[in-house]
Amino acid sequence: MQHLLAGGWSSADWFEKHGYPSYRNQQLASWIFQKRATDFTQMSDLPGALRQELARDFRLWTSDVVSAQRSDDGTEKLLLQWPDGGRIECVLLRDGTRRSICVSTQVGCAMGCVFCASGLDGVDRNLSTGEIVEQMLRLQQKLPASERLSHLVVMGMGEPLANLDNLLPALELANQESGLGISSRRITISTVGIPQAIRRLADRHAHFHLAVSLHAPDDELRNRLVPVNRNIGLDDLLSASDYYFEVSGRRLTFEYVLLAGVNDKETHAHGLVRLLQRRSALLNVIPYNPVAGLPFQTPDRRAIQQFRVILENGGLNVRFRRRKGDRINAACGQLRRSRAVDTGER
């Protein structure tokens, strides 16, 4: 039995092979993406025989929801398990009228960022296009019929640019009106930074936003926090990022997780000013969300405020992200690890 979402959307050939007109495929897509059907039996304008054939040949869902949690601020997090046992996390965030989702691209992560829960156990495999889309649909199901998804961020488990071939068809489907209809201006790919892949993305799909995770203003500190930087270096990463901006015209976002006593000092803030002040970019500063078993902590309010003053006085366009979902382990990888500890799994 085939996953209906394999390759993003794979039913058109099936309809042609079985002698059905093409509009039946469009009806099916409407039921999945707009009407949010969870079962073929709900698709009332499809002939009964067709619904039975679809149920025989396709699966709508391949994941099981292992855990679903909701925070007081409206953040919801799902822990999904695939048939091979791999588990990933995805998140729905509510902020005013904004309905944002954050999805994963890999089971685990190979980047090794020392403060991140996602990569503590390494990477198992890439997610398929269908598995990425399925996360979007699972989260959309959490919304009432009167609400729709407005923003999509690829900032979950895994390194998106290490799985571009499977990720891009999923994002194109999210962008299409026949899919989720999320504007490309509201779709962001967040990456630790693989220069070659950034340039490839620029040449192929430069209409999405790019967010590059810095976490340090110099190579010495970044090598410690983001070990893959030893093979990359900030110069090449920033050069590739500049190229993406030139090709796309989209303002870059740089992400900076603020770690108490590690990268939150005045010297680090001044270093960021020197690094970014001549670039058309937004610096998104994220106070750390502590992970059980790791030694890092959130800076206090005074340190955060001093850091902010230096950045703003340096002329940077800065946004400090408000932490959401603390009570449900909303940082990527936390829920997966907590469940593994509770059940004795590794």
TITOR-561674 format. One line per 4 residues: for each residue y, x, z of N, C-alpha, C. Coordinates in nm, 3 decimals. Example, Ala and Ser with C-alpha at 12.3 -4.5 7.8 and 13.67 -1.06 7.14 Angstrom:
-0.569 1.319 0.780 -0.450 1.230 0.780 -0.330 1.320 0.780; -0.225 1.285 0.708 -0.106 1.367 0.714 0.003 1.290 0.787;
END
This chain:
-0.119 0.084 0.000 0.000 0.000 0.000 0.125 0.089 0.000; 0.218 0.059 -0.086 0.335 0.143 -0.106 0.451 0.097 -0.018; 0.529 0.194 0.030 0.651 0.162 0.103 0.754 0.110 0.002; 0.804 -0.010 0.022 0.898 -0.069 -0.072 1.021 0.017 -0.094;
1.059 0.093 0.009 1.180 0.174 0.001 1.154 0.317 -0.046; 1.032 0.346 -0.087 1.001 0.481 -0.135 1.092 0.517 -0.251; 1.153 0.634 -0.242 1.246 0.676 -0.346 1.379 0.604 -0.338; 1.398 0.523 -0.233 1.520 0.446 -0.217 1.495 0.300 -0.246;
1.463 0.272 -0.372 1.430 0.134 -0.412 1.339 0.145 -0.533; 1.211 0.107 -0.515 1.111 0.145 -0.613 1.037 0.028 -0.676; 1.094 -0.094 -0.670 1.018 -0.210 -0.713 1.040 -0.251 -0.858; 1.141 -0.196 -0.926 1.174 -0.242 -1.062 1.056 -0.225 -1.157;
0.990 -0.110 -1.152 0.876 -0.087 -1.241 0.762 -0.184 -1.210; 0.746 -0.214 -1.082 0.639 -0.305 -1.042 0.661 -0.443 -1.104; 0.785 -0.494 -1.099 0.814 -0.626 -1.157 0.787 -0.627 -1.307; 0.826 -0.520 -1.375 0.803 -0.513 -1.520 0.653 -0.508 -1.550;
0.581 -0.428 -1.475 0.437 -0.415 -1.494 0.365 -0.547 -1.473; 0.412 -0.628 -1.379 0.346 -0.754 -1.346 0.405 -0.874 -1.421; 0.493 -0.844 -1.518 0.541 -0.949 -1.606 0.650 -1.038 -1.549; 0.719 -0.992 -1.447 0.827 -1.072 -1.390 0.962 -1.030 -1.449;
1.054 -1.124 -1.464 1.187 -1.089 -1.515 1.262 -0.999 -1.417; 1.356 -0.921 -1.470 1.426 -0.822 -1.387 1.507 -0.886 -1.275; 1.552 -1.011 -1.294 1.634 -1.072 -1.190 1.556 -1.094 -1.061; 1.424 -1.096 -1.069 1.344 -1.110 -0.948 1.360 -0.986 -0.859;
1.372 -0.870 -0.922 1.396 -0.747 -0.847 1.531 -0.753 -0.777; 1.630 -0.808 -0.846 1.763 -0.822 -0.786 1.760 -0.919 -0.668; 1.682 -1.027 -0.683 1.669 -1.121 -0.573 1.605 -1.054 -0.451; 1.502 -0.976 -0.478 1.434 -0.906 -0.370 1.530 -0.812 -0.297;
1.609 -0.737 -0.374 1.706 -0.646 -0.312 1.805 -0.722 -0.227; 1.849 -0.837 -0.275 1.944 -0.918 -0.199 1.884 -0.962 -0.065; 1.758 -0.999 -0.067 1.693 -1.041 0.056 1.683 -0.925 0.156; 1.657 -0.807 0.106 1.639 -0.692 0.195 1.771 -0.642 0.250;
1.871 -0.626 0.162 1.994 -0.558 0.202 2.105 -0.652 0.248; 2.117 -0.768 0.185 2.224 -0.859 0.224 2.178 -0.967 0.323; 2.063 -1.029 0.294 2.015 -1.138 0.380 1.930 -1.089 0.496; 1.897 -0.959 0.493 1.832 -0.892 0.606 1.695 -0.951 0.641;
1.619 -0.984 0.540 1.485 -1.037 0.562 1.397 -0.931 0.626; 1.310 -0.974 0.713 1.216 -0.883 0.778 1.072 -0.904 0.731; 1.054 -1.005 0.644 0.919 -1.038 0.598 0.928 -1.107 0.462; 0.830 -1.085 0.378 0.832 -1.147 0.244 0.828 -1.299 0.251;
0.770 -1.354 0.357 0.761 -1.499 0.366 0.898 -1.567 0.380; 0.999 -1.492 0.421 1.132 -1.548 0.438 1.207 -1.565 0.306; 1.157 -1.506 0.199 1.230 -1.501 0.072 1.207 -1.629 -0.007; 1.278 -1.733 0.032 1.247 -1.869 -0.011 1.271 -1.896 -0.159;
1.355 -1.818 -0.227 1.378 -1.845 -0.369 1.284 -1.765 -0.459; 1.187 -1.695 -0.400 1.082 -1.629 -0.478 0.958 -1.718 -0.478; 0.890 -1.730 -0.590 0.767 -1.811 -0.595 0.666 -1.766 -0.491; 0.592 -1.861 -0.438 0.494 -1.828 -0.335 0.394 -1.723 -0.380;
0.347 -1.734 -0.505 0.250 -1.637 -0.556 0.309 -1.496 -0.561; 0.438 -1.488 -0.598 0.505 -1.358 -0.604 0.517 -1.298 -0.464; 0.549 -1.379 -0.367 0.560 -1.329 -0.230 0.426 -1.275 -0.181; 0.319 -1.343 -0.219 0.187 -1.296 -0.179 0.153 -1.162 -0.245;
0.189 -1.148 -0.373 0.164 -1.022 -0.444 0.245 -0.907 -0.383; 0.370 -0.937 -0.350 0.454 -0.833 -0.289 0.396 -0.789 -0.155; 0.352 -0.885 -0.076 0.294 -0.853 0.055 0.165 -0.774 0.041; 0.094 -0.797 -0.069 -0.031 -0.724 -0.094 -0.005 -0.579 -0.131;
0.102 -0.555 -0.210 0.125 -0.422 -0.268 0.228 -0.338 -0.194; 0.312 -0.401 -0.111 0.422 -0.327 -0.047 0.426 -0.351 0.103; 0.480 -0.250 0.171 0.515 -0.264 0.311 0.666 -0.257 0.323; 0.725 -0.350 0.396 0.869 -0.345 0.421 0.902 -0.237 0.524;
0.819 -0.225 0.627 0.846 -0.131 0.735 0.727 -0.036 0.750; 0.757 0.089 0.773 0.649 0.184 0.802 0.661 0.240 0.943; 0.774 0.218 1.008 0.794 0.271 1.143 0.765 0.166 1.249; 0.736 0.214 1.368 0.726 0.130 1.487 0.841 0.165 1.579;
0.901 0.063 1.640 1.009 0.088 1.736 0.947 0.119 1.871; 0.952 0.245 1.910 0.894 0.289 2.037 0.984 0.253 2.153; 1.115 0.264 2.131 1.211 0.233 2.236 1.340 0.184 2.173; 1.403 0.086 2.235 1.535 0.036 2.193 1.621 0.025 2.317;
1.733 0.093 2.317 1.820 0.095 2.434 1.962 0.055 2.394; 2.033 -0.006 2.488 2.171 -0.047 2.464 2.258 -0.008 2.582; 2.374 0.051 2.551 2.469 0.092 2.654 2.571 -0.017 2.677; 2.644 -0.005 2.789 2.748 -0.102 2.821 2.859 -0.106 2.715;
2.878 0.005 2.643 2.984 0.008 2.542 2.939 -0.046 2.406; 2.817 -0.100 2.401 2.767 -0.160 2.277 2.686 -0.067 2.191; 2.677 0.060 2.229 2.596 0.155 2.153 2.448 0.120 2.168; 2.378 0.119 2.055 2.233 0.093 2.058 2.159 0.208 1.993;
2.049 0.246 2.053 1.971 0.359 2.002 1.825 0.319 1.988; 1.767 0.356 1.874 1.626 0.329 1.847 1.549 0.461 1.840; 1.433 0.460 1.898 1.337 0.568 1.880 1.226 0.513 1.793; 1.213 0.568 1.671 1.115 0.519 1.573 1.000 0.619 1.561;
0.882 0.566 1.542 0.764 0.650 1.519 0.703 0.616 1.385; 0.674 0.721 1.307 0.613 0.705 1.175 0.462 0.711 1.187; 0.390 0.669 1.083 0.243 0.665 1.091 0.178 0.799 1.125; 0.243 0.912 1.091 0.185 1.042 1.123 0.214 1.086 1.265;
0.284 1.001 1.342 0.314 1.033 1.481 0.452 1.092 1.504; 0.520 1.131 1.397 0.653 1.188 1.410 0.753 1.086 1.461; 0.843 1.129 1.548 0.943 1.040 1.606 1.084 1.089 1.575; 1.172 0.994 1.548 1.313 1.026 1.521 1.401 0.921 1.590;
1.530 0.950 1.594 1.625 0.860 1.657 1.734 0.820 1.558; 1.788 0.699 1.577 1.902 0.654 1.500 1.986 0.565 1.591; 2.116 0.555 1.561 2.210 0.494 1.655 2.306 0.400 1.583; 2.337 0.288 1.648 2.442 0.196 1.606 2.555 0.206 1.707;
2.678 0.228 1.657 2.794 0.238 1.743 2.894 0.129 1.709; 2.944 0.064 1.811 3.046 -0.039 1.795 3.179 0.013 1.849; 3.283 0.005 1.769 3.415 0.051 1.809 3.519 -0.039 1.745; 3.569 -0.138 1.820 3.658 -0.236 1.761 3.584 -0.315 1.655;
3.641 -0.318 1.535 3.575 -0.387 1.424 3.479 -0.295 1.348; 3.479 -0.170 1.383 3.396 -0.072 1.313 3.251 -0.083 1.360; 3.160 -0.081 1.264 3.017 -0.082 1.294 2.955 0.037 1.223; 2.935 0.144 1.297 2.889 0.271 1.240 2.743 0.296 1.276;
2.673 0.360 1.186 2.536 0.401 1.215 2.522 0.550 1.195; 2.433 0.608 1.273 2.402 0.751 1.262 2.252 0.763 1.239; 2.214 0.830 1.130 2.073 0.839 1.093 2.025 0.983 1.090; 1.894 0.999 1.099 1.829 1.130 1.098 1.772 1.162 0.961;
1.752 1.291 0.935 1.698 1.334 0.806 1.569 1.416 0.819; 1.536 1.458 0.941 1.415 1.536 0.963 1.352 1.496 1.096; 1.222 1.519 1.108 1.156 1.509 1.237 1.174 1.644 1.304; 1.266 1.649 1.402 1.303 1.776 1.461 1.411 1.845 1.381;
1.433 1.973 1.408 1.537 2.049 1.338 1.505 2.197 1.350; 1.534 2.271 1.244 1.504 2.414 1.240 1.627 2.501 1.263; 1.745 2.441 1.285 1.867 2.519 1.294 1.881 2.593 1.426; 1.820 2.541 1.531 1.813 2.614 1.657 1.940 2.619 1.739;
2.035 2.528 1.718 2.156 2.527 1.800 2.116 2.518 1.946; 2.166 2.611 2.028 2.111 2.629 2.162 2.142 2.515 2.257; 2.243 2.432 2.224 2.282 2.324 2.313 2.229 2.188 2.270; 2.148 2.184 2.163 2.108 2.058 2.101 1.963 2.024 2.134;
1.940 1.897 2.168 1.804 1.852 2.201 1.715 1.838 2.078; 1.775 1.816 1.961 1.696 1.786 1.841 1.605 1.901 1.801; 1.652 2.024 1.819 1.576 2.137 1.768 1.495 2.212 1.871; 1.484 2.159 1.993 1.414 2.231 2.098 1.266 2.254 2.064;
1.208 2.165 1.986 1.066 2.179 1.949 1.049 2.217 1.803; 1.158 2.262 1.738 1.149 2.302 1.598 1.146 2.180 1.505; 1.113 2.205 1.380 1.110 2.099 1.280 0.966 2.073 1.235; 0.929 1.946 1.221 0.796 1.909 1.173 0.795 1.888 1.022;
0.892 1.807 0.972 0.895 1.777 0.830 1.025 1.708 0.793; 1.051 1.701 0.664 1.161 1.622 0.612 1.124 1.473 0.614; 1.222 1.388 0.634 1.200 1.245 0.616 1.210 1.211 0.469; 1.134 1.112 0.425 1.142 1.064 0.288 1.267 0.981 0.269;
1.303 0.954 0.144 1.416 0.865 0.116 1.395 0.729 0.182; 1.275 0.675 0.170 1.246 0.545 0.228 1.262 0.544 0.379; 1.222 0.652 0.443 1.233 0.658 0.589 1.380 0.667 0.633; 1.462 0.731 0.552 1.606 0.736 0.584 1.668 0.598 0.567;
1.634 0.529 0.456 1.688 0.394 0.433 1.637 0.298 0.540; 1.514 0.313 0.581 1.458 0.221 0.680 1.537 0.226 0.811; 1.585 0.343 0.849 1.669 0.353 0.968 1.794 0.266 0.953; 1.856 0.272 0.835 1.977 0.193 0.811 1.948 0.045 0.827;
1.836 0.000 0.772 1.801 -0.141 0.778 1.764 -0.184 0.920; 1.693 -0.097 0.992 1.659 -0.129 1.131 1.786 -0.150 1.213; 1.886 -0.065 1.193 2.010 -0.076 1.268 2.092 -0.196 1.223; 2.091 -0.225 1.093 2.162 -0.342 1.043 2.107 -0.469 1.107;
1.977 -0.471 1.134 1.915 -0.588 1.196 1.974 -0.617 1.334; 2.039 -0.519 1.394 2.097 -0.536 1.527 2.229 -0.614 1.523; 2.284 -0.633 1.404 2.412 -0.701 1.390 2.393 -0.850 1.365; 2.484 -0.934 1.414 2.480 -1.075 1.376 2.515 -1.091 1.229;
2.482 -1.204 1.172 2.503 -1.227 1.028 2.649 -1.215 0.989; 2.740 -1.237 1.083 2.884 -1.232 1.053 2.939 -1.091 1.046; 2.859 -0.991 1.083 2.904 -0.851 1.083 2.826 -0.770 0.982; 2.889 -0.666 0.932 2.823 -0.576 0.837 2.851 -0.432 0.876;
2.765 -0.344 0.829 2.785 -0.202 0.853 2.908 -0.154 0.778; 2.991 -0.076 0.846 3.114 -0.027 0.782 3.113 0.122 0.758; 3.043 0.198 0.842 3.044 0.344 0.831 2.903 0.398 0.850; 2.875 0.507 0.782 2.745 0.574 0.791 2.768 0.723 0.811;
2.706 0.778 0.913 2.716 0.921 0.942 2.576 0.979 0.944; 2.556 1.085 0.869 2.427 1.156 0.871 2.443 1.270 0.970; 2.425 1.235 1.098 2.449 1.330 1.206 2.339 1.318 1.311; 2.225 1.263 1.269 2.114 1.248 1.362 2.029 1.373 1.366;
1.901 1.356 1.391 1.811 1.470 1.401 1.794 1.536 1.265; 1.789 1.670 1.267 1.766 1.745 1.144 1.893 1.794 1.078; 1.876 1.883 0.982 1.986 1.937 0.902 1.986 1.867 0.767; 2.086 1.781 0.740 2.088 1.702 0.616 2.080 1.786 0.489;
2.148 1.900 0.487 2.151 1.979 0.364 2.019 2.050 0.338; 1.929 2.050 0.436 1.794 2.104 0.414 1.702 1.998 0.355; 1.752 1.876 0.337 1.672 1.766 0.282 1.754 1.686 0.181; 1.831 1.756 0.100 1.923 1.689 0.007 1.851 1.600 -0.093;
1.737 1.645 -0.145 1.670 1.570 -0.251 1.627 1.431 -0.204; 1.592 1.418 -0.078 1.555 1.287 -0.024 1.676 1.212 0.031; 1.775 1.285 0.080 1.891 1.221 0.139 1.982 1.154 0.037; 2.011 1.222 -0.073 2.111 1.171 -0.167 2.075 1.034 -0.227;
1.950 1.010 -0.269 1.917 0.874 -0.318 1.938 0.767 -0.210; 1.912 0.803 -0.084 1.933 0.707 0.025 2.081 0.674 0.041; 2.166 0.775 0.031 2.310 0.753 0.044 2.365 0.675 -0.074; 2.314 0.702 -0.193 2.360 0.627 -0.310 2.324 0.479 -0.294;
2.206 0.451 -0.240 2.166 0.312 -0.218 2.254 0.247 -0.111; 2.287 0.322 -0.007 2.376 0.269 0.097 2.514 0.237 0.039; 2.556 0.315 -0.060 2.687 0.300 -0.121 2.694 0.184 -0.221; 2.585 0.157 -0.290 2.585 0.057 -0.397 2.609 -0.084 -0.343;
2.680 -0.166 -0.422 2.704 -0.304 -0.383 2.573 -0.382 -0.372; 2.475 -0.347 -0.454 2.345 -0.413 -0.446 2.262 -0.362 -0.329; 2.313 -0.256 -0.264 2.249 -0.204 -0.144 2.325 -0.250 -0.020; 2.373 -0.153 0.059 2.446 -0.189 0.180 2.596 -0.201 0.158;
2.644 -0.154 0.044 2.785 -0.170 0.010 2.881 -0.095 0.100; 2.839 0.019 0.152 2.927 0.101 0.236 3.007 0.195 0.145; 3.138 0.191 0.155 3.224 0.275 0.071 3.189 0.422 0.089; 3.191 0.498 -0.021 3.162 0.641 -0.013 3.263 0.713 0.076;
3.383 0.656 0.089 3.484 0.714 0.178 3.445 0.698 0.324; 3.346 0.613 0.350 3.303 0.590 0.487 3.161 0.641 0.512; 3.116 0.730 0.424 2.986 0.795 0.440 3.010 0.944 0.461; 2.961 0.997 0.571 2.984 1.136 0.608 2.852 1.210 0.627;
2.843 1.325 0.565 2.727 1.415 0.586 2.772 1.526 0.680; 2.705 1.537 0.793 2.739 1.640 0.891 2.637 1.753 0.883; 2.686 1.875 0.876 2.598 1.990 0.854 2.637 2.108 0.940; 2.537 2.184 0.982 2.563 2.311 1.048 2.624 2.409 0.948;
2.593 2.388 0.820 2.656 2.467 0.716 2.561 2.560 0.645; 2.514 2.517 0.528 2.433 2.600 0.440 2.515 2.618 0.313; 2.584 2.730 0.297 2.681 2.745 0.187 2.627 2.708 0.050; 2.509 2.755 0.016 2.452 2.726 -0.115 2.434 2.576 -0.134;
2.389 2.506 -0.030 2.368 2.361 -0.040 2.501 2.287 -0.044; 2.602 2.337 0.025 2.735 2.275 0.019 2.789 2.281 -0.123; 2.772 2.395 -0.188 2.820 2.409 -0.326 2.741 2.318 -0.420; 2.611 2.307 -0.396 2.529 2.218 -0.477 2.573 2.073 -0.458;
2.600 2.035 -0.334 2.648 1.900 -0.306 2.780 1.875 -0.376; 2.868 1.971 -0.375 2.997 1.957 -0.442 2.980 1.933 -0.591; 2.887 2.003 -0.652 2.868 1.993 -0.797 2.796 1.864 -0.837; 2.722 1.802 -0.745 2.643 1.685 -0.780 2.696 1.554 -0.722;
2.739 1.555 -0.597 2.775 1.429 -0.529 2.896 1.453 -0.439; 3.008 1.482 -0.498 3.126 1.520 -0.420 3.207 1.401 -0.370; 3.153 1.279 -0.377 3.231 1.165 -0.334 3.206 1.126 -0.189; 3.116 1.196 -0.119 3.094 1.171 0.022 3.179 1.267 0.106;
3.209 1.226 0.228 3.280 1.316 0.320 3.184 1.422 0.372; 3.239 1.539 0.401 3.160 1.649 0.455 3.218 1.689 0.590; 3.132 1.697 0.691 3.171 1.744 0.824 3.089 1.868 0.855; 3.158 1.978 0.881 3.093 2.107 0.904 3.101 2.141 1.053;
2.987 2.167 1.113 2.982 2.198 1.256 3.012 2.345 1.279; 3.127 2.374 1.342 3.167 2.512 1.369 3.115 2.559 1.505; 3.164 2.496 1.612 3.125 2.522 1.750 3.172 2.657 1.803; 3.233 2.738 1.717 3.286 2.868 1.760 3.390 2.914 1.658;
3.491 2.991 1.704 3.594 3.039 1.612 3.566 3.175 1.552; 3.453 3.237 1.589 3.421 3.370 1.538 3.270 3.386 1.527; 3.228 3.484 1.449 3.084 3.503 1.424 3.009 3.546 1.549; 3.070 3.624 1.634 2.998 3.672 1.752 2.951 3.556 1.839;
3.041 3.463 1.868 3.001 3.348 1.950 2.915 3.251 1.872; 2.946 3.230 1.745 2.867 3.135 1.666 2.723 3.184 1.648; 2.704 3.315 1.638 2.567 3.368 1.628 2.485 3.331 1.750; 2.550 3.324 1.866 2.481 3.289 1.990 2.452 3.140 1.998;
2.546 3.058 1.953 2.531 2.914 1.965 2.453 2.852 1.850; 2.473 2.909 1.732 2.409 2.857 1.609 2.337 2.975 1.542; 2.213 3.005 1.583 2.146 3.126 1.538 2.139 3.146 1.388; 2.134 3.038 1.308 2.127 3.055 1.163 2.253 3.118 1.107;
2.359 3.121 1.188 2.484 3.181 1.141 2.468 3.331 1.114; 2.368 3.393 1.175 2.346 3.536 1.151 2.316 3.564 1.004; 2.260 3.465 0.936 2.228 3.480 0.794 2.334 3.418 0.703; 2.440 3.365 0.764 2.541 3.294 0.686 2.677 3.359 0.702;
2.732 3.351 0.822 2.865 3.404 0.851 2.973 3.302 0.821; 3.077 3.303 0.902 3.184 3.206 0.888 3.260 3.220 0.756; 3.276 3.341 0.707 3.352 3.361 0.582 3.288 3.283 0.467; 3.156 3.298 0.450 3.087 3.229 0.340 3.086 3.078 0.364;
3.068 3.037 0.489 3.067 2.894 0.522 3.202 2.831 0.491; 3.310 2.894 0.530 3.443 2.839 0.504 3.476 2.843 0.356; 3.430 2.945 0.286 3.452 2.952 0.141 3.383 2.836 0.070; 3.258 2.807 0.109 3.185 2.694 0.050 3.253 2.562 0.085;
3.303 2.552 0.206 3.373 2.430 0.248 3.501 2.410 0.168; 3.573 2.518 0.147 3.695 2.511 0.065 3.662 2.465 -0.077; 3.550 2.514 -0.130 3.508 2.474 -0.264 3.479 2.324 -0.269; 3.414 2.272 -0.164 3.386 2.129 -0.161 3.516 2.049 -0.162;
3.615 2.095 -0.088 3.744 2.027 -0.086 3.811 2.031 -0.223; 3.803 2.146 -0.290 3.865 2.160 -0.422 3.802 2.064 -0.522; 3.670 2.052 -0.518 3.599 1.968 -0.614 3.615 1.820 -0.582; 3.607 1.785 -0.455 3.605 1.645 -0.416 3.743 1.587 -0.388;
3.835 1.669 -0.344 3.966 1.618 -0.303 3.961 1.548 -0.168; 3.843 1.547 -0.105 3.828 1.482 0.024 3.859 1.582 0.136; 3.943 1.538 0.229 3.976 1.624 0.342 3.849 1.660 0.420; 3.835 1.785 0.456 3.720 1.831 0.531 3.733 1.792 0.678;
3.620 1.776 0.742 3.616 1.762 0.887 3.535 1.879 0.942; 3.588 1.941 1.046 3.513 2.044 1.117 3.481 1.991 1.256; 3.355 2.003 1.295 3.308 1.955 1.424 3.302 2.071 1.523; 3.338 2.042 1.648 3.338 2.146 1.750 3.294 2.084 1.882;
3.169 2.110 1.922 3.118 2.062 2.049 3.172 2.152 2.160; 3.240 2.091 2.256 3.308 2.167 2.361 3.216 2.185 2.481; 3.183 2.311 2.511 3.088 2.347 2.616 3.162 2.417 2.729; 3.146 2.367 2.850 3.219 2.421 2.965 3.188 2.569 2.985;
3.294 2.652 2.990 3.279 2.793 3.017 3.220 2.875 2.906; 3.194 2.811 2.790 3.130 2.882 2.679 3.224 2.896 2.560; 3.277 2.783 2.512 3.365 2.789 2.395 3.490 2.703 2.415; 3.527 2.683 2.543 3.639 2.594 2.574 3.759 2.667 2.632;
3.763 2.799 2.616 3.872 2.877 2.674 3.994 2.879 2.581; 4.108 2.920 2.636 4.231 2.926 2.558 4.216 3.019 2.438; 4.145 3.129 2.456 4.125 3.223 2.344 4.049 3.158 2.230; 3.955 3.071 2.263 3.878 3.001 2.159 3.968 2.902 2.083;
4.054 2.833 2.156 4.146 2.740 2.091 4.240 2.813 1.997; 4.296 2.926 2.042 4.385 3.004 1.956 4.309 3.057 1.833; 4.182 3.092 1.853 4.100 3.138 1.740 4.081 3.029 1.637; 4.061 2.906 1.681 4.048 2.793 1.588 4.176 2.770 1.511;
4.290 2.785 1.578 4.418 2.769 1.509 4.429 2.870 1.396; 4.397 2.996 1.425 4.404 3.099 1.320 4.308 3.069 1.205; 4.193 3.013 1.239 4.089 2.988 1.138 4.124 2.870 1.048; 4.187 2.767 1.103 4.199 2.640 1.030 4.341 2.598 0.995;
4.441 2.666 1.043 4.577 2.613 1.029 4.625 2.604 0.885; 4.566 2.679 0.795 4.609 2.672 0.654 4.516 2.584 0.570; 4.428 2.514 0.636 4.333 2.428 0.565 4.367 2.281 0.586; 4.346 2.202 0.481 4.365 2.057 0.491 4.238 1.998 0.552;
4.238 1.992 0.684 4.114 1.955 0.753 4.146 1.882 0.883; 4.047 1.805 0.927 4.050 1.742 1.058 3.953 1.817 1.148; 3.998 1.851 1.267 3.911 1.914 1.365 3.867 1.806 1.465; 3.740 1.777 1.466 3.682 1.674 1.553 3.619 1.744 1.673;
3.682 1.733 1.788 3.634 1.801 1.909 3.552 1.702 1.991; 3.431 1.743 2.028 3.336 1.654 2.093 3.296 1.712 2.229; 3.347 1.659 2.339 3.300 1.705 2.470 3.149 1.688 2.480; 3.083 1.790 2.530 2.937 1.796 2.531 2.874 1.681 2.608;
2.766 1.629 2.553 2.684 1.527 2.619 2.563 1.599 2.679; 2.558 1.622 2.810 2.455 1.707 2.870 2.313 1.664 2.836; 2.226 1.764 2.819 2.085 1.744 2.787 2.001 1.798 2.902; 1.911 1.716 2.951 1.823 1.759 3.061 1.745 1.883 3.021;
1.746 1.984 3.108 1.672 2.106 3.080 1.753 2.215 3.015; 1.875 2.183 2.971 1.963 2.284 2.912 2.078 2.313 3.008; 2.130 2.436 3.009 2.227 2.476 3.111 2.372 2.437 3.084; 2.399 2.373 2.971 2.537 2.348 2.931 2.593 2.220 2.995;
2.726 2.222 3.019 2.792 2.111 3.084 2.917 2.070 3.009; 2.968 1.952 3.040 3.092 1.901 2.983 3.211 1.965 3.053; 3.310 2.015 2.980 3.430 2.070 3.045 3.502 1.962 3.127; 3.578 2.005 3.228 3.654 1.907 3.305 3.778 1.864 3.227;
3.845 1.762 3.277 3.958 1.704 3.205 4.070 1.806 3.182; 4.093 1.890 3.281 4.200 1.988 3.268 4.173 2.085 3.154; 4.049 2.134 3.146 4.014 2.228 3.039 4.024 2.160 2.903; 3.980 2.035 2.894 3.987 1.962 2.767 4.132 1.943 2.725;
4.217 1.905 2.820 4.358 1.882 2.788 4.428 2.010 2.745; 4.400 2.121 2.813 4.462 2.248 2.775 4.417 2.292 2.636; 4.291 2.271 2.608 4.236 2.304 2.476 4.308 2.222 2.369; 4.327 2.096 2.398 4.393 2.006 2.302 4.538 2.047 2.277;
4.609 2.081 2.383 4.750 2.119 2.368 4.765 2.239 2.276; 4.680 2.338 2.293 4.689 2.459 2.209 4.662 2.425 2.063; 4.562 2.342 2.038 4.530 2.305 1.900 4.644 2.228 1.836; 4.699 2.132 1.909 4.807 2.050 1.853 4.934 2.132 1.834;
4.964 2.218 1.929 5.081 2.304 1.913 5.065 2.402 1.797; 4.940 2.432 1.763 4.912 2.520 1.650 4.917 2.449 1.516; 4.947 2.319 1.518 4.963 2.244 1.394 4.836 2.187 1.336; 4.727 2.191 1.413 4.602 2.137 1.360 4.599 1.985 1.373;
4.532 1.922 1.279 4.505 1.778 1.286 4.379 1.760 1.369; 4.394 1.708 1.490 4.285 1.709 1.588 4.251 1.568 1.632; 4.121 1.544 1.650 4.074 1.421 1.712 3.971 1.457 1.818; 3.990 1.406 1.938 3.893 1.426 2.045 3.807 1.302 2.054;
3.681 1.317 2.029 3.591 1.202 2.027 3.560 1.155 2.167; 3.569 1.025 2.184 3.531 0.964 2.311 3.380 0.953 2.317; 3.322 1.002 2.426 3.178 0.997 2.441 3.131 0.854 2.455; 3.025 0.820 2.381 2.967 0.685 2.387 2.817 0.696 2.411;
2.764 0.596 2.480 2.619 0.588 2.497 2.561 0.687 2.593; 2.643 0.739 2.689 2.591 0.838 2.784 2.468 0.787 2.859; 2.469 0.658 2.895 2.362 0.607 2.981 2.231 0.585 2.906; 2.234 0.597 2.775 2.109 0.578 2.700 2.070 0.705 2.624;
2.113 0.822 2.677 2.077 0.948 2.611 2.112 0.945 2.464; 2.240 0.915 2.432 2.278 0.893 2.293 2.288 1.020 2.210; 2.296 1.136 2.274 2.297 1.259 2.195 2.162 1.274 2.126; 2.164 1.316 1.999 2.042 1.318 1.918 1.935 1.406 1.980;
1.815 1.353 1.985 1.700 1.426 2.038 1.672 1.400 2.184; 1.771 1.345 2.258 1.751 1.325 2.401 1.646 1.219 2.431; 1.656 1.106 2.363 1.561 0.998 2.389 1.421 1.040 2.349; 1.408 1.106 2.236 1.277 1.152 2.189 1.213 1.244 2.292;
1.291 1.338 2.348 1.237 1.432 2.445 1.205 1.363 2.577; 1.292 1.271 2.620 1.267 1.204 2.747 1.139 1.121 2.740; 1.113 1.058 2.627 0.991 0.980 2.610 0.869 1.071 2.608; 0.884 1.189 2.546 0.773 1.285 2.542 0.738 1.334 2.681;
0.842 1.358 2.763 0.817 1.402 2.901 0.751 1.291 2.982; 0.801 1.168 2.964 0.745 1.054 3.040 0.599 1.032 3.009; 0.559 1.057 2.884 0.421 1.029 2.842 0.333 1.153 2.841; 0.392 1.268 2.876 0.315 1.391 2.876 0.293 1.450 2.739;
0.368 1.404 2.637 0.350 1.454 2.501 0.440 1.574 2.477; 0.405 1.652 2.374 0.487 1.766 2.329 0.480 1.775 2.178;
END
